Amino acid sequence: MDTKNNFVDLGAVLKRYLYHWPLFVLGLLIAGGIAYTYLNVTNPVYEVSATILVKDEKKSPEEKAALPELEQTTSPKNAEAEIEIVRSKKLINQVVDKYQLWASYKTKQGLKTTDLYESTPVKFVMVQKTGTPQKQKIEVTIKSKTQFEVENLSGQKQAVNFNTDYKSAFGTWKLVPTDFIDQYVGSKINIEVNDPLIATNNYVKMLDAHLLDKQAPTIGLFVEDEVPKRGQDFLNGLIAAYNNAAMVEQKRVTKNMIDFLDKRLASLSGELSHAESKVQGYRSSQGLADINSQAKAYIENSQSNDARLNDVNVQLNVINGIEQYVNSASGNPPSTMGISDPTLTKQVEKLVDLQLKRTELLGTTPEANPIFKPINEQIALTKASIKEVIRGVKSSLLSSKRQMQVVSSKTQSSLQDLPNQDRQIGDMKRQQELKENSYVYLLKKRDDLSLSYAATVTDARIVDEASIGDIQWPRPALVSAIALLAGIGLPFLIIFFRHTFNGSITSRRDIETSIEVPVVGEITYENLGKNSIVVNDRHNLIGEQFRTLRTNLYYLHQNRQLSPSAIKLNLHQGSFVGSSVSEDHDQRGRVTLFTSSVAKEGKSFVGTNIAVSLAALRRRTVILEMDLRKPKVLKNFGIEPGRPGITEYLQGRISSLDSIIQPSGIENLDIIACGEISTEPSELLEGDRLAELISELRDRYDDVIIDTPPLHLVTDSMIIGKQADICLYMVRQGYTKKDELAFIQEISEGDKLPNINIVFNGIRKDKYGYGYSYDNSYYSEKKKVGFDVKLKRFLTRF
């Protein structure tokens, strides 16, 4: 069941939108026209692209710098960082200034505006700024090869010569003619001058720079421009500016390095000279020529001195033995080995010989023998002589020994000082060598930097120069698709929001799901023009619907004693049969009241046609025009007002009922008009005359139809409702607001109107998706509709 309802709802919604098909056609025509005009007026925008290859040190770590020792403070280059440099305002501003991209020259040809970048007849030159030009527009007319016309500050046209300074609000400028001046004599040229910073910011936003391949340092540069040549100039100029900036930066860094090396070399030169002088001075002060040779000489001298000292010691020992021998009375003769003094040797040998002779004499001769006297005297004389010689020799040896000991001590001291001297002179020589090596190294690097400075290479290699690509905008297929969507979508949204925010009742279900008041009839909308009575036309669908409502009205009056809920139940179950009528049914005339919430919901139209329909059954019927503020019943019958009516009767000015009843021109149907428009209709209706009027009409007529004012605006209907049997409450499709349903429910629950029932009026299934599924095609004859009606019907579809 739910699936079916959803299908029905979808079909209704679709029909509701299809009803407005002219709006969709109009939307498509307008959107198509706009798209066609746009495609013919809009200048195509081209994509211009270029590709460069940068030295990406992050991608190529094996590519070392030429001077790594001097580039410790520079950050390594990578493609991502170079993209930001390419997109920097500084470089783009250089290109903008170079090609004067802050100025544009255009001319209008019909509806189309053409940019004259490649063939501009003049060039704008800013002489002096007095402000910041922001999209300053200057319209000039080329009068001749030498003169142009411009509007001055006072708003008057002024002729100005080319290459002549002209003062305006934003500064002093001049126009310089180009080679194309002949082609534009008599033409108007629109010059737009912008602040270079703003133009630079626009190009920064316009420029797209990104890596084409993450595995390779290849950068793609893209820009869109309606003048391809301008886009090419911009990209080529940007690449040139990038390379030039890189070269300038490299030269600056190299020059700084060379300056640093020059200062360092000058400093090292002085430090090296000082180190060499220090080594030389130390050698001179210490008497050092060659440490190794001098150490060898010290060792040899020490060894020779030690050998001589040993000889002296040996001689002293021998002399001491001789001296001991001379001083003793006896003993073994001493050795004279090592004694270099021949006198001492001879004296010792003589003493030994004398001692031997004396010893031999002692063997044969007593010691007291006078023979020993000469020998003893000789011995004594020899010893004295030896002692004298020993003193001289010993003194000489001791002196030599002391000298040798001094020499040995000095030699030992010199040998002990040699390591310290060697260390100090080694330190001095190392300092000298370090400075010398640094000097030689930096001198070589300075030569290398000089060569690098003279032959600086660019960081970016141009893979593809700026080239023109496809048209980016407008794309006919895309514009057509947008136009198609807009042509369908905008009308769809208009209809959607119109129905969504309208808040009006569009289907019977809106009524039945909100209130308990039954719906006893549905009247289809039809544009009838001035003809408000349609019941007599048997070939009209609305007439048949009124006859159906007339039949339902018969059953409603037979069951007028039932509650509204019971009536609703019986209407749905189809249980209105003659046997259900109570025996005490009131046989007097029926009183039916027609009202609505607000005006223009069709109560007068429906009441009039119901009255005509009842009269067609030969039932005596009268219709009361009781909307005492804005009566419409007489107008529906084409009767001119002017006769006394209800107002006069209620006021008591007319007492005879016959004097206010007038024929309608339709058999069995009379009319009681409003009469004079009253200023206090509610007070008139509250009087007793209203009940007398309705009671007398019940006796005279079978049906009394009362047309009343809108209930939500005035209370007249409630006052009149006390005299009625049935109330038919008008609800108009697409007009009556859903908020009124709560008011109707309140009226029903409070029994403020008798046996209230709803007539759903003005149904247009084609427009709102709800209504009868048949039309006048059932009838054999079709009523011809005039052009004005057809036109009005057609216009309602918008």
Secondary structure, DSSP 8 states (H G I E B T S, - for coil): -HHHHHHHHHHHHHHHHHTTHHHHHHHHHHHHHHHHHHHHHS--EEEEEEEEEE--TTT-TTS--S-GGG-TTS----HHHHHHHHT-HHHHHHHHHHTTTTEEEEEEETTEEEE-TTT-SEEEEEEEESS--SSEEEEEEE-SSSEEEEE-TTS-EEEEETT--EEETTEEEEEEE-TTGGGGTT-EEEEEE--HHHHHHHHHHH-EEEEEETTEEEEEEEEEESSHHHHHHHHHHHHHHHHHHHHHHHHHHHHHHHHHHHHHHHHHHHHHHHHHHHHHHHHHHHT-S-HHHHHHHHHHHHHHHHHHHHHHHHHHHHHHHHHHHHHSSS------TT---HHHHHHHHHHHHHHHHHHHHHHHS-TTSTTHHHHHHHHHHHHHHHHHHHHHHHHHHHHHHHHHHHHHHHHHHHHHHHHHHHHHHHHHHHHHHHHHHHHHHHHHHHHHHHHHHHT---SEEEEEEEEEEEEEE--HHHHHHHHHHHHHHHHHHHHHHHHHTT-B--SHHHHHTT----EEEEEE----TT----TT-TT-HHHHHHHHHHHHHHHHHHTTTS-HHHHHHHHHHT---GGGS-TT---S-EEEEEEESSTTSSHHHHHHHHHHHHHHTT--EEEEE--SSS--HHHHHT----S--HHHHHHTS---GGGTEEEEEETTEEEE---S--S-HHHHHTSTHHHHHHHHHHHH-SEEEEE---TTT-SHHHHHHTT-SEEEEEEETTTSBTHHHHHHHHHHHTT-STTEEEEEEEE-HHHHS-S-S--GGGSSS-----HHHHHHHHHTT-
